Amino acid sequence: MNRRRFLAAAPVAAGMLGGCAAGISLEQGLFNECRRPGGHRVLRDRLVRAAWDGVDATKAWDCHAHLFGNGRGAPGIYLNPGFDRPATLAARVRRAFFLNAACAGEDEDSLDAAVVRRLEHLADELPAGAKVMLLAFDHVHDADGRRRDDLSTFAVADAYAAQVARRRPDRFEWIASIHPYRQDAMAALDSAAKSGARAVKWLPQAMGIDLGHPRSLAFYAAMRRERIPLLVHVGEEQAVEGAGRHELGNPLALRHPLDAGVRVVAAHCASLGESPDLDADADPAKAPRARNLDLFARLMREPRYASLLHGDLSAITQANRAAAVPEILAATGWRGRLLNGSDYPLPAIMPVFSVRGFARAGLLAEAAVPVLEELRHVNPLVFDFTLKRSLAWRGHRLPPGVFETRPFFDPGGAGA
C-alpha cells in the first residue's frame, strides 16, 4: 500500500494492535526491516550465547507459534474476506503489520509459501535440536455444530499444520485445533493424535467455545483418553475478533477441563484484562471484577490443579502485558509449571514491544537494549528467547526449565 497513507493511518492501526495507548511503542518505528537470514553477527553476540547457558536445546520447543497466510497457495488456510481484502485504511494497515512481521513480501499468490519459508529460516538459526510448535486454528462453529466462515477471522487446518511440520521434523512440531461443537470433533481428535499433534489449541473468545458446554465436557473426556493437553487462551483477547464472545475468556472457566483431568496450558498466563470473579458471585452481572492474572494465580494455588495447570509465556513481554512481568518473574511457586512460547509473528510487530521500557523499569540491563533491538529485525524467535532469558526482577529470573518444554508435550515424557 502507499507508504504515506500507511504512515498516516499507522497510529490508528497500532492502537488496534495494542488495544490502548499503553500497548504501543514507536521507539523502533513501524516496520520490521526483514533482514535476510544468514548468520548475522548479532546472533553470535555474548548476550545471545549466554541466554542458552544451562538450557538443553533439544528440549527447547517454542510452544506457541502461528501459521497463517491467505489461502491462495495453501488449501488449508482460510482468511475472512474482510481481513483478506479490508475495506478501510486502518484495517489494511493492520493486515500489513502482520504480513510485515512475517516478512512475507508483497506477492499475494506466493504468500503462504513465503510465510513458511521465512519461519523455516528463522528456526534453522536456533541451536540444533530446538523446535517450533506450529498452531492450527479452527473455524468458529455455532451451537448446532455448523461451521461459520462469516464469524471466523482466519483458520488454519490441522492437515496443513501437520503437513508443514512433517516437511521439517528436525525443526517443527504441531498443535491441532478442533472446535468441540463440531459433529466430527471426536474423530478429528483421534486423527490429530495419530498424526502427531502434541496438543489442542483453543481461543474461546474468537472461536465461540464455552468451556462449560456439554460438548466441551464430552471432548475433555476424549482428550484425557488420548493424553493430549489443551492450550487455551484466557484473559482479554485483542488480536482476533472472530465470534467476539469476550465473556468466554474468564480464567475461572478453566476449572471445567481441569476438573475433567485434562492438562491445561493457559496461554499468556491470562495476563491481560479483567473478568467477573465468579467465586464471589455466580452471577456475572453482579460479581466484582478482578484481574485475569489474579484469577489465574488463584487457580495455580489450588492443590488439586498442581499437576494439571500450567501457563505459557507467549506475549507476556508485549507492551500491553509488560506490567505483569515482575509478578510472573517473582512467582516462585509457579516454577516447573511455566512453558515458553513466542507467539510468533507478534515479536516482529514493531509497535507492540518496548525493549527500552524494560530497561527503564529496571528489568533489563541497558547494555542489552541495542542487541535485542537488532535481533528483532534479524530473528524474532531468537529475540523472544533472549529477552526473556535476560529479564530480572529483584533477583528473580526465569529458570532454564521454563524453556525446556519438550517433556510436557512428549508422549510418555515427564509431563504426560
C-alpha positions in Angstrom: 0.0 0.0 0.0 1.0 3.6 -0.4 3.7 4.3 2.3 2.4 7.9 3.0 -1.1 6.6 3.6 0.3 3.8 5.7 2.1 6.3 7.9 -1.0 8.4 8.3 -3.1 5.5 9.4 -0.4 3.8 11.5 -1.3 5.3 14.9 -4.9 4.1 14.4 -3.7 0.6 13.4 -1.1 0.4 16.1 -3.8 1.3 18.7 -5.9 -1.5 17.3 -3.0 -3.9 17.7 -2.2 -2.8 21.2 -5.7 -2.2 22.3 -4.8 1.0 24.1 -2.2 3.7 24.1 -0.3 1.9 26.8 0.0 -1.1 24.5 2.1 0.5 21.7 5.6 1.8 21.3 7.1 3.6 18.4 10.7 3.5 19.7 11.7 1.1 16.9 9.4 2.6 14.3 6.7 0.9 12.4 8.4 -1.6 10.1 10.4 -4.7 10.6 13.5 -4.5 8.3 13.2 -8.2 7.5 16.9 -8.8 7.2 17.6 -11.9 5.3 18.7 -14.9 7.4 22.4 -15.7 7.0 24.4 -15.8 10.2 24.2 -12.2 11.3 26.8 -11.0 13.7 24.2 -10.3 16.4 23.3 -14.0 16.6 26.8 -14.6 17.9 26.6 -11.8 20.5 27.7 -12.6 24.0 24.1 -11.9 25.3 22.6 -14.4 22.9 25.2 -17.1 23.7 24.7 -16.5 27.4 21.0 -16.9 27.0 21.4 -20.5 26.1 23.7 -21.3 29.0 22.0 -24.1 31.1 19.2 -24.7 28.5 19.1 -28.0 26.8 18.3 -27.0 23.2 17.0 -30.5 22.4 14.2 -29.8 24.9 13.6 -26.2 23.8 10.2 -26.3 22.0 8.6 -22.9 21.4 5.1 -23.9 22.2 3.2 -21.0 20.7 3.9 -20.0 17.0 1.2 -19.1 14.5 0.9 -20.3 10.9 -1.1 -18.0 8.6 -1.4 -16.8 5.1 -4.2 -16.0 2.6 -5.0 -19.5 1.3 -4.2 -18.8 -2.3 -1.3 -21.2 -2.3 -2.4 -23.5 0.5 -5.9 -25.1 0.6 -5.7 -25.5 4.4 -5.8 -21.7 5.1 -8.9 -19.6 5.3 -8.9 -15.8 5.6 -12.1 -13.9 6.0 -12.7 -11.6 3.0 -13.0 -8.7 5.4 -9.4 -9.3 6.6 -8.0 -10.5 3.3 -9.3 -7.6 1.3 -10.1 -5.0 4.0 -12.3 -2.1 3.1 -10.9 0.5 5.5 -7.5 2.1 5.6 -7.0 1.2 9.2 -7.9 -2.5 8.5 -5.4 -2.5 5.6 -2.7 -1.2 7.8 -3.5 -3.8 10.5 -3.1 -6.6 7.9 0.1 -5.0 6.6 1.6 -5.1 10.1 1.1 -8.9 10.4 2.5 -9.5 6.9 5.5 -7.3 7.6 6.2 -9.1 10.8 6.3 -12.4 8.8 8.5 -10.8 6.2 6.2 -12.4 3.6 6.8 -9.9 0.8 4.1 -8.4 -1.4 3.3 -11.2 -3.8 -0.1 -12.4 -2.6 0.0 -15.5 -4.8 3.1 -16.8 -3.0 2.3 -15.5 0.4 1.5 -18.9 2.1 4.8 -20.4 0.9 6.7 -17.3 1.9 5.4 -17.3 5.5 6.5 -20.9 5.9 9.9 -20.4 4.2 10.7 -17.4 6.5 9.7 -19.4 9.6 12.0 -22.3 8.4 14.9 -19.9 8.0 14.3 -18.5 11.5 14.1 -21.9 13.1 17.3 -23.0 11.4 19.1 -20.2 13.2 18.2 -21.8 16.6 20.7 -24.2 18.1 20.5 -27.8 16.9 17.6 -29.7 18.4 15.4 -26.7 19.2 12.0 -26.7 17.6 8.9 -24.5 17.0 5.4 -25.8 17.6 3.1 -24.6 14.8 -0.6 -23.8 15.7 -3.6 -24.9 13.7 -6.7 -22.7 14.3 -10.2 -24.0 13.7 -13.2 -22.1 12.4 -16.0 -20.7 14.6 -18.8 -23.2 14.9 -22.3 -22.4 16.3 -24.2 -24.3 18.9 -25.5 -26.7 16.2 -22.0 -27.6 15.2 -22.2 -25.7 11.9 -19.0 -24.0 10.6 -19.4 -20.3 10.5 -16.9 -18.8 8.0 -18.7 -15.4 8.4 -17.6 -15.2 12.0 -14.1 -16.7 11.5 -11.3 -14.1 11.1 -9.0 -16.9 9.8 -8.5 -20.6 10.1 -5.5 -23.0 9.6 -6.5 -26.6 9.1 -4.9 -29.4 11.1 -3.9 -31.2 7.9 -2.0 -28.1 6.8 -0.2 -27.6 10.1 0.7 -31.3 10.1 2.0 -31.2 6.5 4.2 -28.2 7.2 5.6 -29.9 10.4 6.2 -33.2 8.5 8.4 -31.4 6.0 10.8 -30.3 8.7 10.6 -32.7 11.6 14.0 -31.5 12.8 12.6 -28.0 13.4 8.8 -28.3 13.7 6.1 -29.9 15.8 2.4 -29.1 15.5 -0.6 -28.4 17.6 -4.1 -29.2 16.5 -7.2 -27.0 16.8 -10.6 -28.8 17.0 -13.8 -27.0 17.9 -15.6 -29.2 20.4 -19.1 -28.3 18.9 -18.2 -30.0 15.6 -20.1 -33.1 14.7 -16.9 -34.9 13.9 -14.9 -33.5 16.9 -14.1 -36.9 18.4 -13.0 -38.3 15.1 -10.9 -35.2 14.4 -9.2 -35.6 17.7 -8.4 -39.2 17.1 -7.0 -38.3 13.7 -4.9 -35.5 15.0 -3.4 -37.6 17.8 -2.5 -40.3 15.3 -0.9 -37.7 13.0 1.4 -36.5 15.8 -0.4 -33.5 17.2 1.1 -32.5 20.6 -1.8 -30.6 22.0 -5.1 -28.9 21.0 -5.3 -25.1 20.8 -8.5 -23.1 21.6 -9.1 -19.3 21.6 -12.6 -19.4 23.2 -13.5 -15.7 22.7 -12.8 -15.8 19.0 -13.9 -19.4 18.3 -17.1 -19.2 20.3 -16.2 -22.0 22.7 -17.9 -22.2 26.1 -15.5 -24.2 28.3 -18.5 -25.5 30.3 -20.7 -26.5 27.3 -21.8 -30.2 27.3 -19.9 -30.8 24.1 -16.8 -29.3 25.6 -17.2 -31.6 28.6 -17.5 -34.6 26.3 -14.4 -33.5 24.4 -12.4 -33.3 27.6 -13.1 -37.0 28.3 -11.7 -37.9 24.9 -8.7 -35.6 25.4 -7.9 -37.4 28.6 -8.1 -40.8 26.9 -5.7 -39.5 24.3 -3.5 -38.0 27.0 -3.3 -34.8 25.0 -3.1 -31.3 26.7 -5.2 -28.2 25.9 -3.5 -24.9 25.1 -6.2 -22.3 25.7 -6.2 -18.5 25.6 -7.8 -17.0 28.7 -7.9 -13.3 29.6 -8.7 -10.5 27.3 -8.3 -11.1 23.5 -7.3 -8.2 21.3 -5.7 -9.6 18.2 -8.5 -11.9 16.7 -12.1 -10.8 16.9 -13.8 -13.8 15.4 -17.0 -14.6 17.3 -16.4 -11.7 19.7 -17.5 -13.7 22.8 -15.2 -11.9 25.2 -17.0 -13.3 28.3 -15.7 -16.7 27.4 -12.1 -15.8 28.4 -12.7 -15.9 32.1 -9.8 -17.9 33.6 -12.1 -19.4 36.2 -13.7 -21.4 33.4 -10.5 -23.4 33.2 -11.9 -25.4 36.1 -14.1 -27.3 33.6 -11.2 -29.1 31.7 -9.1 -29.2 34.9 -11.8 -31.0 36.9 -12.1 -33.4 33.9 -8.4 -34.3 34.4 -7.1 -32.6 31.3 -3.7 -31.0 31.4 -4.2 -27.3 30.6 -1.8 -24.6 29.4 -3.2 -21.1 30.0 -1.9 -19.0 27.1 -0.2 -15.8 28.2 -0.8 -16.7 31.9 -4.1 -14.8 31.4 -2.0 -11.6 31.8 -4.4 -9.1 30.2 -7.8 -7.6 31.3 -10.4 -8.3 33.9 -13.3 -10.8 34.3 -16.1 -11.2 36.8 -15.0 -13.1 40.0 -17.5 -15.9 39.8 -16.2 -17.3 43.0 -17.5 -14.2 44.8 -20.9 -14.2 42.9 -22.0 -16.8 40.3 -24.0 -14.1 38.5 -21.6 -12.3 36.1 -23.6 -9.2 36.2 -23.2 -8.9 40.0 -19.8 -10.4 40.5 -17.0 -7.9 41.3 -14.4 -7.7 38.6 -10.8 -9.0 39.2 -7.7 -9.0 37.2 -7.4 -12.1 35.0 -3.9 -12.6 36.1 -5.1 -12.8 39.7 -7.8 -15.3 38.8 -5.2 -17.4 37.1 -2.9 -17.2 40.1 -5.8 -18.3 42.3 -6.2 -21.5 40.3 -2.4 -22.0 40.4 -2.6 -22.0 44.2 -5.3 -24.8 44.3 -3.5 -28.0 45.3 -5.8 -30.2 43.2 -4.5 -28.5 40.0 -0.8 -28.7 40.8 -0.1 -31.3 38.3 -2.6 -30.2 35.7 -2.5 -26.4 35.3 0.4 -24.6 33.5 0.9 -21.2 32.0 2.7 -20.2 28.8 4.8 -17.1 28.5 3.8 -16.2 25.0 3.2 -12.4 24.5 3.9 -11.5 28.2 6.7 -9.2 27.1 4.4 -7.2 24.8 4.0 -3.6 25.9 0.3 -4.1 26.8 1.2 -7.0 29.1 4.6 -5.9 30.4 3.2 -4.8 33.7 2.6 -8.4 34.6 6.3 -9.5 34.0 7.6 -8.6 37.5 4.8 -10.7 39.1 5.5 -13.6 36.8 9.2 -13.5 37.5 8.6 -13.4 41.2 6.1 -16.2 41.2 8.4 -18.8 42.6 5.5 -21.2 43.3 4.9 -21.4 39.5 8.4 -22.9 38.8 8.0 -26.1 36.9 4.6 -25.0 35.6 5.6 -22.3 33.1 6.3 -23.1 29.4 7.9 -20.7 26.9 6.3 -19.7 23.7 7.0 -16.8 21.4 3.5 -16.0 19.9 5.3 -15.6 16.6 5.0 -13.5 14.5 4.0 -10.9 17.1 7.6 -10.3 18.4 8.3 -8.9 15.0 5.4 -6.4 15.0 7.4 -3.3 15.9 4.8 -1.1 17.7 3.8 -3.8 20.3 7.1 -4.2 22.1 9.2 -1.8 24.1 12.6 -3.2 24.9 13.7 0.2 26.3 10.7 0.1 28.6 12.1 -2.9 30.4 15.4 -1.2 30.9 13.6 1.9 32.3 11.7 -0.3 34.7 14.9 -1.9 36.0 14.1 -5.3 34.5 16.8 -5.3 31.8 20.4 -4.1 31.6 20.9 -1.1 29.4 23.7 -2.8 27.5 21.2 -5.5 26.3 18.9 -3.0 24.6 20.8 -2.4 21.3 21.4 -6.2 20.9 17.8 -7.0 21.5 16.6 -4.3 19.2 18.8 -5.5 16.4 17.6 -9.1 17.0 14.0 -8.2 16.3 14.9 -7.3 12.7 17.2 -10.4 12.3 15.3 -13.2 14.1 12.3 -12.6 16.3 12.4 -16.2 17.7 15.9 -15.6 19.0 14.8 -12.1 20.2 11.9 -13.5 22.2 14.1 -16.2 23.8 17.0 -13.9 24.6 14.8 -11.1 26.0 13.0 -13.5 28.4 16.3 -15.1 29.5 17.7 -11.6 30.1 14.9 -10.2 32.3 15.4 -10.0 36.1 13.4 -8.6 38.9 14.7 -8.3 42.4 16.9 -11.3 42.0 14.3 -13.4 40.2 14.8 -14.7 36.7 13.1 -17.3 34.6 14.9 -20.6 35.2 16.2 -22.7 32.3 13.5 -25.3 32.8 10.9 -22.8 31.6 12.3 -23.1 28.2 12.7 -26.9 28.2 9.1 -27.6 27.3 9.6 -30.9 25.4 8.9 -33.1 28.4 5.5 -31.6 28.8 4.5 -32.3 25.2 6.4 -35.5 24.5 4.1 -38.6 24.7 5.3 -40.7 27.6 7.5 -37.9 28.9 7.6 -36.3 32.3 4.5 -34.2 31.5 2.3 -36.9 30.2 
